[in-house]
């Protein structure tokens, strides 16, 4: 069915759930781990509560296929649900003149704690069709790997 694609990624991290949860809700942390490899991020207007959100500008290190303009992607993220140490649900709105890359995607970050480790699972629903499953899988894996490094080593 159109508009109902779901992409997933997961990774076990050697960090407790409270540390991972904080990294999901801190603007400076997000700038360090969220942008996929080859991009940098800048967070603006951060409000970490249900109904709040943030705006992030992602910039390609090398000229890339920017969706907002040449070399950048801008996303508006709204927090739908925040459950400490369990989940963060976000509504992610992509700004693009190209309808294949525009739209609203729901991302759910689930944390399953096992003492000193946490299984982080991210689910992306209603992924814009211009983002290929292969590119999105690589982007999710890259962000999860960077999150793991961030929470495991600071």
MOQUI-V713936 format. One record per backbone hydrogen bond with DSSP energy under -1.0 kcal/mol. NH is the residue of the N-H (numbers start at 1). CO is the residue of the C=O. If there is no record, write none. Layout:
nh	co
NH	CO
NH	CO
//
This chain:
nh	co
4	1
7	124
9	122
11	120
13	118
15	13
20	16
21	17
22	18
23	19
24	20
30	26
31	27
32	28
33	29
34	30
39	36
40	59
42	57
44	55
47	53
49	47
51	79
52	49
54	77
55	44
56	75
57	42
58	73
59	40
60	71
61	38
66	64
68	72
69	72
72	69
73	58
75	56
76	93
77	54
78	91
79	52
80	89
81	89
83	87
86	83
87	83
88	109
89	81
90	107
91	78
92	105
93	76
94	103
95	74
101	98
102	98
103	94
105	92
106	125
107	90
108	123
109	88
110	121
111	86
112	119
114	117
118	13
119	112
120	11
121	110
122	9
123	108
124	7
125	106
126	5
130	100
131	128
136	132
137	133
138	134
139	135
140	136
141	137
142	138
143	139
144	140
145	141
146	142
147	143
148	144
149	145
150	146
151	147
152	148
153	149
154	150
//
